[in-house]
Amino acid sequence: MKRVIGPAIASGILVLLCRARAAPGILERPEVPVSQTWKLEDIYASDEAWNEAKVKLAAEYSGVLEYKGKLAQSASGLAGCLEFDSRISQEFDRLYNYAAMKSDEDTRNSKYLAMRQEIEQMRTDYGSKASFIESEIADTGKSKIDRFIVEKPGLRVFKMYLYDIQRTKAHRLSEKEEKILAEAGLLANGPASIYAIFSNAELPYPEIKLSDGTTALLTKAGYTRYRAVSNRGDREAVFRAFWGAINNFKGTFGVDLYANVKKNMFYARTRGYESSLHRALDKNNIDTKVYSALIENVRKNLGSFHRYLGLKKRMLGVEMLKYSDVYAPAVKGVELEYSFEEAKSLVLDSVRALGEDYRRVTREALENRWVDVHPTPGKRAGAYSNGSIYDVHPYILLNYNGQYEDVSTLAHELGHALHSYYANKTQPYPTADYSTFVAEVASTFNEALLIERMLKEIKEEGTRLSLLMNHLEGIRQTVFRQTQFAEFELRMHEKAERGEPLTGDVLSKLYGDILKEYYGHDKGVCHIDELYTVEWAYIPHFYYDFYVYQYSTSFTASTALSEEVLGGQKGAGERYIAFLSAGGSDYPIEILKKAGVDMTTAEPFNKTMAAMNRTMDEIEAILAGKGK
């Protein structure tokens, strides 16, 4: 049973890789309290234990060849092979994720990068040996598969997998060809790996002096921090310096991203898909109309987005809103700062609507070292949740800085973790792994619970305005910005599939045109400097292959679901827990339908826009009362 080894489920705040140098005030890792680090010993007791497990697995996995040519002969033979494959894949998950998370603790340490690469190579070798499995299952035919499932009840846990192979049979190749494609996996991660190392360890990021005398090192993590400073001149200086540094290497970034696009084209063409988009979405049986409808719906509602940008301009008191203003705090003098203990308390209180068991697991995650909390030198920046180690609890990586955004990120990642917890607890390994299409539902659902809890308690108008604008900023980044990314990703693939070149200049022109349309540049809504059109080179998710649109679709689904739960609709909480527990037992569109959300319609998106405009109505009412 294959499970993809790749990036962990990422936060709605983009996963960023930090440079080796720490920002001022950041603790060295030995200085961080052990209670606020994750406990990777729950996976392997030590690096030596990891190595022993690796050696044992290396000696075992060639055993899959004993089943070659026998899968169509008997139900017991098919079951034996799938059970063997499932066990081997589960151990690969453990080995890979231990090495990857150890590497994320300090990306400067090549030991764990080498361990991760070792497992990737072993997994490719195993994939080559096991490439016969899906070819033989496809050739077996559905009627015989049906009979085998009746004869051998143990095959029922693989039913989804078996039927999906039949569904995609037209895109499967001969055993020899599948073996070649499996070997090509050694090359497939090249562009993403090059991007990660170059942007993390070797790109010379600038250092500038801010107006208060602070020296700001503008790594990706530093840019994220300093782009939101309150002084407008400082923000512009941060933008100019950071994007200037990126722009100096746009040719290199362009070649690398083009290589990733060509990789996608290779797999799509080899498997007989109409396009790279069709191949990417077919994995989860999602119609490409869902992707195109998202872009269409967002473009139809750019008026609501521009209304938000107008509010931002009004609250900042600027004559012209600039792109360097979009991350600035809209409410001056309101510092929403929380210790990690306060953040834990807020999140635990916010999830009461989902029942005591959900709160119990959330508390366990916070108290039993599922979370690596603080930024340290060399640590991977951003945030993620990793629930792919089936028989161990999920893990969360944070870089907690004490802002409300960090509290929201904690809630977000705990949503992912609880999703993994319930799926792994309820489903057998072959159907526990849920798709990215539904992954962000759980995370943004938790964010909705948090903002609801905050707004119920806080009545002071300045703080309330800050929270409301923070909520709208979440919609900007998750719905509009991610859809903007999704449209760019689609258009660059379409260009390449038409045989057009993708240089750094071409990508900047394409990205800039879309960026300016979304932000109303030509309408005077928000001014976009030409230098900032190189932003495409900053987004690691473009190497994840049609990944980002799912942030937007998930957000709209979670809005629909959270409104039902918070509105006290009968059975809504139970349906939501059932949704989390479903894992990958059905296709994502069907799982969401059972939860009460039909993603083939515009209803979830329309509900999100209605909620957004209600929030803006409240903000405008408060501002009117203040005479602003």
Backbone torsions as a table, in degrees:
resi	resn	phi	psi	omega
1	MET	NA	111.1	-175.6
2	LYS	-81.6	135.0	170.2
3	ARG	-126.2	135.8	-173.0
4	VAL	-71.4	129.1	170.9
5	ILE	-90.4	121.6	-177.0
6	GLY	-173.4	-157.3	-177.1
7	PRO	-65.4	141.7	175.0
8	ALA	-66.2	160.7	176.0
9	ILE	-56.9	127.2	-171.9
10	ALA	-103.3	157.4	177.9
11	SER	-69.0	158.4	173.4
12	GLY	-61.4	-27.2	168.0
13	ILE	-77.3	126.6	-170.7
14	LEU	-55.7	141.7	174.9
15	VAL	-72.0	122.0	-178.2
16	LEU	-121.3	147.0	177.1
17	LEU	-99.4	128.1	-176.7
18	CYS	-92.4	154.4	177.5
19	ARG	-77.8	172.5	-174.5
20	ALA	-67.5	-28.2	-173.3
21	ARG	-83.4	138.0	-177.0
22	ALA	-88.6	150.9	171.7
23	ALA	-74.3	158.4	-179.1
24	PRO	-55.6	136.1	176.0
25	GLY	87.9	-5.8	179.9
26	ILE	-76.0	135.4	-178.9
27	LEU	-74.6	147.0	165.6
28	GLU	-71.0	151.2	-173.4
29	ARG	-58.1	-40.2	178.7
30	PRO	-63.6	-17.5	-179.7
31	GLU	-84.1	-13.3	-178.6
32	VAL	-76.6	132.1	177.1
33	PRO	-56.0	135.7	-178.3
34	VAL	-55.7	-34.9	-178.2
35	SER	-63.7	-16.8	-179.6
36	GLN	-111.0	24.7	170.2
37	THR	-119.1	154.4	178.4
38	TRP	-77.4	154.4	-175.4
39	LYS	-104.5	86.5	-178.7
40	LEU	-73.8	-10.8	174.8
41	GLU	-63.6	-17.4	175.9
42	ASP	-69.0	-16.7	176.7
43	ILE	-92.0	-58.6	173.5
44	TYR	-135.6	141.1	-176.1
45	ALA	-65.6	-25.1	-177.0
46	SER	-164.3	170.6	174.6
47	ASP	-62.1	-33.8	178.6
48	GLU	-64.8	-40.7	177.4
49	ALA	-64.9	-38.8	175.6
50	TRP	-58.9	-45.7	-177.7
51	ASN	-64.9	-39.7	177.4
52	GLU	-61.1	-42.2	179.0
53	ALA	-66.3	-36.7	178.5
54	LYS	-64.2	-45.9	-179.9
55	VAL	-62.5	-42.1	178.8
56	LYS	-62.4	-44.0	-179.7
57	LEU	-66.1	-40.9	179.8
58	ALA	-60.1	-32.1	-179.8
59	ALA	-79.5	-16.6	-173.8
60	GLU	-100.8	-35.9	-161.3
61	TYR	-70.3	-17.3	175.6
62	SER	-67.6	-12.9	177.7
63	GLY	-60.5	-15.9	178.8
64	VAL	-62.9	-25.4	-178.3
65	LEU	-66.7	-18.7	177.9
66	GLU	-63.7	-21.2	-178.1
67	TYR	-93.4	-6.8	-174.4
68	LYS	-61.5	131.4	179.4
69	GLY	80.5	4.7	-173.7
70	LYS	-118.7	-2.7	-170.8
71	LEU	-67.1	-29.7	-178.5
72	ALA	-88.5	-2.2	-174.4
73	GLN	-81.3	-34.5	-177.0
74	SER	-158.1	156.3	177.4
75	ALA	-65.1	-38.4	-178.6
76	SER	-67.6	-36.1	177.8
77	GLY	-65.7	-43.3	178.3
78	LEU	-64.2	-45.0	-179.6
79	ALA	-62.8	-43.1	-179.8
80	GLY	-60.5	-41.2	179.6
81	CYS	-66.1	-46.3	-177.8
82	LEU	-67.3	-35.6	177.1
83	GLU	-67.2	-39.7	176.4
84	PHE	-62.9	-48.0	-178.7
85	ASP	-61.8	-39.2	179.3
86	SER	-64.8	-43.9	179.7
87	ARG	-64.3	-43.2	179.9
88	ILE	-65.4	-43.5	179.9
89	SER	-63.2	-38.3	179.6
90	GLN	-63.8	-39.4	178.9
91	GLU	-70.7	-35.5	174.5
92	PHE	-60.1	-41.8	177.8
93	ASP	-56.5	-45.6	-179.0
94	ARG	-63.3	-48.9	-176.9
95	LEU	-62.6	-46.9	-176.6
96	TYR	-64.8	-47.1	-172.7
97	ASN	-72.1	-31.3	173.7
98	TYR	-61.5	-49.2	-179.4
99	ALA	-63.8	-42.5	-177.7
100	ALA	-65.0	-42.6	-178.9
101	MET	-72.9	-34.3	173.3
102	LYS	-63.2	-39.0	177.6
103	SER	-64.9	-37.3	-178.5
104	ASP	-68.8	-22.2	176.1
105	GLU	-63.1	-33.9	178.0
106	ASP	-156.1	98.9	-175.0
107	THR	-67.7	-9.5	177.8
108	ARG	-78.8	-17.9	-174.8
109	ASN	-84.8	106.8	-174.7
110	SER	-73.5	-15.0	-179.4
111	LYS	-57.5	-48.4	-175.3
112	TYR	-78.8	-28.2	172.1
113	LEU	-62.2	-42.7	178.1
114	ALA	-63.9	-39.9	177.5
115	MET	-62.1	-42.4	179.1
116	ARG	-63.7	-44.5	179.8
117	GLN	-62.6	-35.9	178.4
118	GLU	-60.5	-43.7	179.7
119	ILE	-69.5	-37.9	177.2
120	GLU	-58.9	-41.7	179.6
121	GLN	-68.1	-41.2	176.5
122	MET	-62.0	-41.2	-179.1
123	ARG	-64.9	-38.3	176.7
124	THR	-64.5	-42.3	178.4
125	ASP	-62.1	-43.0	178.3
126	TYR	-65.4	-41.7	178.6
127	GLY	-59.2	-36.4	177.0
128	SER	-65.8	-44.5	179.2
129	LYS	-65.6	-37.3	-175.6
130	ALA	-90.4	6.2	-174.8
131	SER	-63.8	-18.2	179.5
132	PHE	-70.6	-21.9	-170.5
133	ILE	-59.5	-55.1	-175.3
134	GLU	-70.4	-31.7	176.7
135	SER	-64.8	-43.9	-179.8
136	GLU	-68.6	-37.5	177.8
137	ILE	-64.8	-42.4	179.1
138	ALA	-61.1	-39.6	-178.9
139	ASP	-74.6	-20.0	-178.3
140	THR	-66.7	-37.5	178.9
141	GLY	90.6	149.8	-173.8
142	LYS	-66.1	-37.7	-176.5
143	SER	-63.5	-41.2	178.5
144	LYS	-70.4	-37.0	176.5
145	ILE	-59.3	-44.4	178.2
146	ASP	-57.4	-43.9	-178.5
147	ARG	-66.7	-40.8	179.4
148	PHE	-62.4	-38.0	180.0
149	ILE	-65.2	-35.5	176.8
150	VAL	-68.4	-42.3	-178.0
151	GLU	-69.4	-35.2	-174.5
152	LYS	-126.9	89.8	-176.9
153	PRO	-54.1	-25.7	179.1
154	GLY	-62.3	-17.3	178.3
155	LEU	-76.5	-11.4	-176.6
156	ARG	-60.7	-33.0	-180.0
157	VAL	-67.9	-17.1	179.4
158	PHE	-102.2	8.4	-174.2
159	LYS	-59.3	-44.8	179.5
160	MET	-59.4	-45.3	180.0
161	TYR	-63.3	-46.1	-177.7
162	LEU	-64.5	-44.3	-178.8
163	TYR	-71.0	-31.1	178.7
164	ASP	-67.7	-34.9	175.9
165	ILE	-63.4	-39.6	177.1
166	GLN	-65.6	-38.5	-179.6
167	ARG	-62.6	-37.7	-175.4
168	THR	-101.5	20.0	-174.5
169	LYS	-56.0	-36.5	-176.8
170	ALA	-63.6	-20.3	-177.3
171	HIS	-104.2	9.5	178.0
172	ARG	-98.7	149.8	-172.8
173	LEU	-109.6	-178.7	177.7
174	SER	-68.1	165.4	-178.9
175	GLU	-57.6	-43.2	-178.9
176	LYS	-64.2	-42.7	179.9
177	GLU	-68.0	-38.2	177.2
178	GLU	-64.3	-34.2	178.1
179	LYS	-65.4	-41.0	178.2
180	ILE	-63.3	-44.0	179.2
181	LEU	-63.3	-37.6	178.1
182	ALA	-63.5	-41.3	177.9
183	GLU	-65.3	-32.0	179.6
184	ALA	-65.0	-14.8	176.8
185	GLY	-59.5	-23.8	176.7
186	LEU	-63.3	-27.3	-178.6
187	LEU	-94.9	-25.2	-167.3
188	ALA	-61.4	-34.5	-177.1
189	ASN	-85.9	1.5	-177.3
190	GLY	-54.8	-55.2	-178.6
191	PRO	-57.8	-43.5	-180.0
192	ALA	-65.9	-39.3	179.7
193	SER	-66.8	-41.4	178.4
194	ILE	-62.9	-44.6	179.2
195	TYR	-58.7	-46.9	-175.8
196	ALA	-63.0	-45.7	-178.0
197	ILE	-69.7	-44.2	-177.8
198	PHE	-64.6	-48.3	-176.2
199	SER	-73.8	-19.7	-177.9
200	ASN	-92.4	-49.4	-167.6
201	ALA	-108.4	-22.9	-168.0
202	GLU	-121.6	-17.4	179.6
203	LEU	-71.4	128.9	-178.5
204	PRO	-79.0	94.2	-179.8
205	TYR	-74.7	148.5	-175.4
206	PRO	-81.9	164.1	175.0
207	GLU	-129.2	131.1	-178.4
208	ILE	-132.4	162.2	174.8
209	LYS	-99.4	129.0	176.0
210	LEU	-87.3	169.8	-174.2
211	SER	-63.5	-23.6	179.5
212	ASP	-91.5	7.7	179.3
213	GLY	91.8	-5.9	178.8
214	THR	-65.5	135.6	172.0
215	THR	-90.7	119.5	-176.2
216	ALA	-109.5	113.8	172.9
217	LEU	-85.8	114.2	-171.5
218	LEU	-93.7	63.9	163.2
219	THR	-69.8	-178.4	175.8
220	LYS	-60.6	-42.9	178.2
221	ALA	-65.6	-40.2	178.8
222	GLY	-65.6	-39.7	176.9
223	TYR	-60.9	-45.4	179.2
224	THR	-58.1	-37.3	-178.5
225	ARG	-73.8	-48.3	-169.9
226	TYR	-88.6	-11.8	177.4
227	ARG	-69.1	-13.9	-176.8
228	ALA	-106.0	12.6	179.3
229	VAL	-65.5	154.8	-172.7
230	SER	-75.5	-26.4	-178.8
231	ASN	-76.3	120.7	-174.6
232	ARG	-65.0	-39.5	178.2
233	GLY	-62.2	-38.1	177.5
234	ASP	-64.8	-42.8	179.5
235	ARG	-59.6	-44.5	-179.7
236	GLU	-64.3	-38.8	178.3
237	ALA	-64.9	-39.9	177.3
238	VAL	-61.8	-47.7	-179.5
239	PHE	-61.8	-47.0	-177.4
240	ARG	-62.8	-43.9	-177.7
241	ALA	-68.8	-46.1	-176.0
242	PHE	-66.4	-50.5	-177.4
243	TRP	-71.3	-25.5	173.4
244	GLY	-64.4	-41.3	178.3
245	ALA	-64.5	-43.2	177.8
246	ILE	-63.6	-43.7	-176.6
247	ASN	-62.6	-28.8	178.7
248	ASN	-61.8	-20.9	-177.3
249	PHE	-120.8	23.2	-176.1
250	LYS	-64.1	-28.2	176.5
251	GLY	-64.0	-44.3	178.1
252	THR	-65.0	-47.2	178.0
253	PHE	-60.7	-38.3	-179.5
254	GLY	-63.8	-45.9	178.9
255	VAL	-62.1	-40.7	-178.5
256	ASP	-66.1	-45.1	179.9
257	LEU	-66.7	-38.0	177.0
258	TYR	-61.5	-38.0	177.5
259	ALA	-61.6	-37.8	178.4
260	ASN	-68.2	-40.1	177.2
261	VAL	-62.3	-42.7	179.3
262	LYS	-64.7	-35.1	174.7
263	LYS	-59.4	-46.5	179.0
264	ASN	-61.9	-41.2	178.1
265	MET	-63.0	-39.7	179.4
266	PHE	-59.0	-49.3	-178.7
267	TYR	-67.5	-39.1	-179.9
268	ALA	-64.1	-46.8	-178.3
269	ARG	-68.7	-40.5	-179.2
270	THR	-61.9	-36.9	-178.5
271	ARG	-92.4	3.4	173.7
272	GLY	77.9	29.7	176.5
273	TYR	-89.1	154.5	-179.2
274	GLU	-65.0	-33.5	-178.6
275	SER	-159.9	171.2	175.8
276	SER	-62.3	-36.9	178.6
277	LEU	-62.8	-44.8	-179.9
278	HIS	-59.8	-42.3	179.9
279	ARG	-64.8	-45.5	-177.0
280	ALA	-62.0	-42.4	-176.5
281	LEU	-80.1	-25.0	-178.0
282	ASP	-67.1	-22.7	178.7
283	LYS	-54.1	-37.8	-179.7
284	ASN	-109.9	17.5	177.0
285	ASN	57.3	44.4	180.0
286	ILE	-107.8	126.8	179.8
287	ASP	-67.1	139.5	178.6
288	THR	-62.7	-16.9	177.3
289	LYS	-63.5	-28.6	177.8
290	VAL	-64.4	-40.8	179.2
291	TYR	-66.2	-50.1	-178.4
292	SER	-66.9	-34.4	178.8
293	ALA	-65.8	-36.2	177.4
294	LEU	-60.4	-48.9	-179.9
295	ILE	-61.6	-42.8	-179.6
296	GLU	-63.0	-45.1	-178.9
297	ASN	-64.3	-40.8	178.9
298	VAL	-65.0	-44.2	-179.8
299	ARG	-63.2	-36.0	177.5
300	LYS	-66.6	-23.8	-175.8
301	ASN	-110.8	21.8	176.0
302	LEU	-62.6	-22.1	175.9
303	GLY	-60.7	-40.3	177.4
304	SER	-66.7	-38.8	177.5
305	PHE	-64.3	-43.2	179.3
306	HIS	-66.9	-30.3	175.0
307	ARG	-62.9	-42.8	177.1
308	TYR	-62.0	-45.3	179.5
309	LEU	-62.8	-34.4	175.7
310	GLY	-63.9	-39.2	175.9
311	LEU	-64.0	-40.8	178.9
312	LYS	-61.2	-46.0	178.4
313	LYS	-59.8	-45.3	-178.4
314	ARG	-61.9	-43.7	-176.1
315	MET	-75.6	-29.0	175.9
316	LEU	-78.4	-19.9	179.5
317	GLY	70.1	36.6	-179.6
318	VAL	-107.0	151.1	179.9
319	GLU	-73.0	-38.2	177.4
320	MET	-133.8	123.6	176.8
321	LEU	-73.6	131.4	177.7
322	LYS	-111.6	159.8	179.3
323	TYR	-60.1	-30.1	178.1
324	SER	-72.5	-4.4	178.5
325	ASP	-95.5	-13.9	-165.7
326	VAL	-67.4	-23.1	179.9
327	TYR	-96.8	-2.2	-176.7
328	ALA	-68.8	145.6	175.8
329	PRO	-63.9	128.0	-175.8
330	ALA	-76.6	-23.6	-177.9
331	VAL	-113.8	115.9	-178.3
332	LYS	-79.2	144.9	174.8
333	GLY	82.2	2.6	177.8
334	VAL	-109.6	111.2	179.1
335	GLU	-106.9	108.1	178.5
336	LEU	-92.9	90.4	-176.9
337	GLU	-117.6	138.9	-176.4
338	TYR	-141.7	135.1	171.3
339	SER	-68.5	165.7	179.5
340	PHE	-66.3	-34.1	177.2
341	GLU	-63.8	-39.9	176.9
342	GLU	-65.9	-39.3	178.9
343	ALA	-62.1	-43.1	178.3
344	LYS	-58.9	-44.5	-178.8
345	SER	-64.2	-43.3	179.9
346	LEU	-62.1	-44.9	-178.0
347	VAL	-66.8	-43.2	178.9
348	LEU	-60.5	-40.0	179.2
349	ASP	-68.3	-34.9	-174.2
350	SER	-69.8	-25.3	-173.8
351	VAL	-93.6	12.9	-179.3
352	ARG	-56.1	-33.5	-176.0
353	ALA	-61.8	-18.0	-177.3
354	LEU	-97.1	6.3	172.9
355	GLY	96.0	166.5	-173.1
356	GLU	-69.2	-34.4	-179.2
357	ASP	-65.6	-40.3	177.8
358	TYR	-62.9	-40.9	178.0
359	ARG	-66.9	-38.6	-179.8
360	ARG	-60.6	-46.0	-179.3
361	VAL	-67.8	-38.4	177.0
362	THR	-60.4	-43.6	178.8
363	ARG	-63.9	-40.9	179.2
364	GLU	-60.7	-42.1	179.2
365	ALA	-61.1	-39.4	-176.2
366	LEU	-78.1	-25.4	-174.2
367	GLU	-105.1	-16.6	-174.3
368	ASN	-111.6	28.9	171.0
369	ARG	62.5	43.7	167.8
370	TRP	-82.2	-15.2	-168.2
371	VAL	-115.6	132.2	169.9
372	ASP	-100.6	111.2	-159.5
373	VAL	-88.2	-52.9	-161.4
374	HIS	-98.8	150.7	170.9
375	PRO	-69.9	138.4	175.3
376	THR	-138.3	160.6	-177.7
377	PRO	-56.0	129.1	177.5
378	GLY	83.1	-9.6	-178.7
379	LYS	-68.9	143.3	176.0
380	ARG	-57.8	132.0	-178.0
381	ALA	-83.0	179.9	-179.1
382	GLY	75.8	-150.2	-177.4
383	ALA	-157.0	150.8	173.5
384	TYR	-157.8	164.6	170.4
385	SER	-119.7	139.2	179.3
386	ASN	-126.2	107.6	179.7
387	GLY	-114.0	23.3	-171.6
388	SER	-88.9	1.7	174.4
389	ILE	-95.0	99.8	-163.5
390	TYR	-57.1	-46.1	-173.5
391	ASP	-99.7	17.8	172.7
392	VAL	-126.6	156.3	-179.9
393	HIS	-64.5	161.1	174.5
394	PRO	-67.0	162.9	176.3
395	TYR	-126.0	154.4	178.9
396	ILE	-131.9	131.5	170.7
397	LEU	-105.0	127.1	175.2
398	LEU	-123.3	166.5	164.5
399	ASN	-133.2	75.7	-168.1
400	TYR	-76.0	123.7	-178.6
401	ASN	-116.9	6.0	172.4
402	GLY	87.2	6.9	177.5
403	GLN	-92.7	165.2	178.2
404	TYR	-60.2	-36.0	177.9
405	GLU	-56.9	-35.1	179.1
406	ASP	-71.3	-35.6	175.0
407	VAL	-63.1	-43.7	178.9
408	SER	-63.1	-39.1	177.6
409	THR	-64.1	-39.7	176.0
410	LEU	-59.5	-46.9	177.9
411	ALA	-59.9	-43.1	-179.4
412	HIS	-57.7	-52.3	-176.3
413	GLU	-69.9	-31.2	174.7
414	LEU	-66.2	-31.7	174.1
415	GLY	-59.5	-46.3	175.5
416	HIS	-59.3	-46.4	-176.4
417	ALA	-61.7	-41.8	178.9
418	LEU	-67.6	-35.2	175.3
419	HIS	-58.7	-50.0	179.6
420	SER	-63.1	-40.9	-179.1
421	TYR	-59.5	-51.0	-177.9
422	TYR	-67.9	-37.5	179.1
423	ALA	-66.1	-45.9	-179.2
424	ASN	-67.9	-34.2	179.5
425	LYS	-70.7	-35.9	-171.6
426	THR	-93.5	-37.0	-172.9
427	GLN	-99.8	150.7	168.9
428	PRO	-68.8	160.8	-176.1
429	TYR	-49.6	-43.7	-176.2
430	PRO	-62.8	-22.4	-178.6
431	THR	-120.3	15.1	-179.5
432	ALA	-82.0	-29.7	-172.7
433	ASP	-77.6	109.8	-177.8
434	TYR	-87.2	161.3	-177.2
435	SER	-82.1	158.5	176.0
436	THR	-62.2	-28.7	-177.8
437	PHE	-57.8	-33.1	178.7
438	VAL	-102.8	-11.3	-173.3
439	ALA	-59.6	-44.0	-175.7
440	GLU	-76.5	-5.6	174.4
441	VAL	-64.0	-49.2	-176.3
442	ALA	-64.4	-38.1	-177.1
443	SER	-70.2	-47.3	-178.5
444	THR	-74.7	-23.6	172.7
445	PHE	-61.3	-46.4	178.3
446	ASN	-61.8	-37.5	177.4
447	GLU	-62.6	-39.6	179.1
448	ALA	-63.7	-40.0	177.5
449	LEU	-63.6	-38.8	-178.7
450	LEU	-66.1	-48.4	-177.3
451	ILE	-64.6	-34.9	177.1
452	GLU	-62.8	-43.5	-179.9
453	ARG	-64.5	-41.7	-178.7
454	MET	-65.0	-43.8	-176.0
455	LEU	-71.4	-26.4	176.7
456	LYS	-67.0	-34.0	-174.6
457	GLU	-90.4	-38.5	-170.8
458	ILE	-90.9	119.6	-179.6
459	LYS	-112.7	-18.9	179.4
460	GLU	-59.5	128.1	-166.1
461	GLU	-65.1	-38.6	-179.3
462	GLY	-63.9	-46.3	179.5
463	THR	-66.9	-40.1	179.4
464	ARG	-63.0	-42.8	176.8
465	LEU	-59.0	-42.4	-179.5
466	SER	-61.7	-43.3	179.6
467	LEU	-66.9	-42.1	179.6
468	LEU	-63.3	-41.6	178.1
469	MET	-68.4	-34.4	176.0
470	ASN	-62.7	-40.1	177.5
471	HIS	-62.8	-43.9	178.3
472	LEU	-65.7	-35.1	177.5
473	GLU	-63.2	-35.1	175.2
474	GLY	-62.1	-40.3	177.5
475	ILE	-67.0	-40.3	177.8
476	ARG	-58.4	-49.1	-174.2
477	GLN	-74.2	-33.4	-173.4
478	THR	-91.2	-39.8	-178.1
479	VAL	-93.1	-57.0	-173.5
480	PHE	-76.9	-47.8	-177.7
481	ARG	-66.1	-43.4	-179.3
482	GLN	-68.1	-33.8	175.8
483	THR	-70.2	-36.8	173.6
484	GLN	-58.2	-44.8	176.1
485	PHE	-61.3	-43.2	-178.2
486	ALA	-62.2	-40.1	178.7
487	GLU	-66.3	-42.2	177.2
488	PHE	-60.7	-44.7	-179.4
489	GLU	-60.5	-42.1	178.2
490	LEU	-64.7	-47.9	-176.5
491	ARG	-64.9	-36.3	-179.9
492	MET	-70.5	-35.1	175.3
493	HIS	-67.0	-40.0	178.8
494	GLU	-62.5	-40.6	177.0
495	LYS	-59.9	-49.5	-178.4
496	ALA	-63.4	-38.4	-179.6
497	GLU	-70.1	-19.2	173.3
498	ARG	-88.3	0.4	179.1
499	GLY	87.1	12.3	180.0
500	GLU	-86.0	149.3	-178.6
501	PRO	-73.8	155.9	175.5
502	LEU	-128.2	82.2	173.7
503	THR	-89.5	173.3	176.3
504	GLY	-58.9	-40.8	179.4
505	ASP	-65.7	-42.1	179.6
506	VAL	-63.2	-43.6	-179.7
507	LEU	-65.1	-38.8	177.8
508	SER	-65.5	-39.2	178.7
509	LYS	-65.7	-45.1	179.9
510	LEU	-64.0	-48.3	-179.1
511	TYR	-63.8	-42.5	-178.2
512	GLY	-62.9	-39.9	178.9
513	ASP	-61.7	-43.9	-179.8
514	ILE	-68.8	-44.3	179.7
515	LEU	-58.1	-44.5	-178.4
516	LYS	-66.9	-36.6	177.5
517	GLU	-65.3	-46.0	-178.1
518	TYR	-63.5	-38.9	-175.3
519	TYR	-93.8	6.7	175.4
520	GLY	63.9	37.2	-177.9
521	HIS	-56.1	-49.5	-176.9
522	ASP	-72.7	-14.8	178.5
523	LYS	-95.9	1.2	179.9
524	GLY	78.6	16.4	-179.1
525	VAL	-76.9	-48.8	-178.8
526	CYS	-150.5	126.2	-177.0
527	HIS	-83.1	131.5	178.8
528	ILE	-111.6	115.7	175.6
529	ASP	-71.6	141.3	-178.4
530	GLU	-57.3	-33.7	-178.9
531	LEU	-59.0	-32.1	-173.4
532	TYR	-79.2	-5.0	179.6
533	THR	-73.3	-4.4	174.9
534	VAL	-84.4	7.2	-177.4
535	GLU	-55.2	-27.8	178.9
536	TRP	-53.7	-31.4	-177.0
537	ALA	-73.6	-6.5	-176.5
538	TYR	-96.1	-12.2	-169.1
539	ILE	-98.2	104.6	-179.3
540	PRO	-67.0	-22.6	-176.1
541	HIS	-67.4	-15.7	176.5
542	PHE	-67.9	-11.9	175.9
543	TYR	-94.4	1.4	-179.0
544	TYR	-97.8	-0.1	169.1
545	ASP	66.9	86.4	177.5
546	PHE	54.8	50.9	-177.9
547	TYR	-97.6	-40.4	-165.1
548	VAL	-68.8	-27.7	-177.0
549	TYR	-60.4	-25.4	-176.3
550	GLN	-70.8	-22.4	172.0
551	TYR	-61.3	-44.2	-177.3
552	SER	-68.8	-48.3	-178.9
553	THR	-63.7	-40.5	179.2
554	SER	-63.9	-39.5	-179.8
555	PHE	-62.0	-42.9	-179.9
556	THR	-66.6	-37.4	177.6
557	ALA	-65.5	-42.8	-178.3
558	SER	-67.8	-32.6	176.3
559	THR	-61.3	-45.3	179.5
560	ALA	-63.0	-43.2	-178.0
561	LEU	-71.1	-42.8	-177.0
562	SER	-67.0	-34.0	178.2
563	GLU	-65.1	-34.0	176.8
564	GLU	-67.9	-44.9	-178.3
565	VAL	-66.6	-48.7	-178.5
566	LEU	-68.5	-25.7	177.1
567	GLY	-81.3	-1.4	176.9
568	GLY	75.2	22.4	179.7
569	GLN	-63.3	133.2	-175.7
570	LYS	-59.5	129.0	176.5
571	GLY	79.9	-2.9	-175.7
572	ALA	-64.7	-42.5	179.8
573	GLY	-64.0	-42.0	179.2
574	GLU	-64.9	-41.0	178.1
575	ARG	-63.3	-35.6	-179.2
576	TYR	-68.3	-44.7	177.4
577	ILE	-62.3	-37.3	176.8
578	ALA	-63.9	-36.5	176.4
579	PHE	-61.9	-46.1	178.1
580	LEU	-61.5	-38.8	-175.2
581	SER	-75.8	-14.3	-176.3
582	ALA	-71.5	-23.9	180.0
583	GLY	55.5	-126.4	177.8
584	GLY	-112.6	33.5	-176.6
585	SER	-74.0	-9.7	175.8
586	ASP	-150.8	175.2	176.9
587	TYR	-70.7	148.1	-172.2
588	PRO	-58.5	-38.4	178.8
589	ILE	-60.4	-40.3	-178.7
590	GLU	-72.0	-37.8	178.2
591	ILE	-61.7	-42.2	179.4
592	LEU	-68.8	-35.7	176.6
593	LYS	-60.3	-41.4	179.1
594	LYS	-64.2	-30.4	178.6
595	ALA	-79.2	-13.2	177.0
596	GLY	110.3	13.9	-178.8
597	VAL	-126.2	124.0	179.3
598	ASP	-104.2	104.4	-176.0
599	MET	-79.5	-1.9	174.9
600	THR	-86.7	-0.9	177.3
601	THR	-114.9	170.1	179.4
602	ALA	-87.0	-2.8	-173.4
603	GLU	-57.7	-47.9	179.8
604	PRO	-60.7	-39.0	178.9
605	PHE	-66.6	-42.6	-179.7
606	ASN	-62.9	-38.0	177.0
607	LYS	-63.9	-37.0	178.9
608	THR	-66.2	-42.9	179.4
609	MET	-66.7	-36.4	177.8
610	ALA	-64.1	-42.3	178.7
611	ALA	-65.3	-39.2	178.4
612	MET	-61.8	-45.9	-178.3
613	ASN	-70.0	-31.2	174.0
614	ARG	-63.8	-41.0	177.7
615	THR	-62.7	-43.0	179.5
616	MET	-67.8	-33.0	174.8
617	ASP	-59.2	-44.7	-179.3
618	GLU	-65.1	-42.0	179.5
619	ILE	-61.2	-44.9	-179.4
620	GLU	-64.6	-35.1	178.3
621	ALA	-66.1	-41.3	178.1
622	ILE	-65.0	-44.2	180.0
623	LEU	-62.9	-38.8	178.9
624	ALA	-63.6	-38.9	178.6
625	GLY	-66.8	-25.9	177.2
626	LYS	-88.8	-2.7	-179.5
627	GLY	74.4	26.9	-179.4
628	LYS	-106.1	NA	NA
